[in-house]
């Protein structure tokens, strides 16, 4: 019985990590996040000084 509890606790402890792994912010359009994660579009390897625009089309300043 103790072994089942330990296994169950171990499995459940990983669920919060999985949920946060797919969390994206609400500042940029979702497609921008996808392009960044897949190195597509303007985020091709070697690209520099990429402007980021929010959902309203205004430039997002990053420091």
Buried (B, 14 or more C-beta within 10 A) or exposed (E): EEEEEEEEEEEEEEEEEEEEEEEEEEEBBEEBEEBBEEEEEEBEEEEEEEEBEEEEEEEEEEE
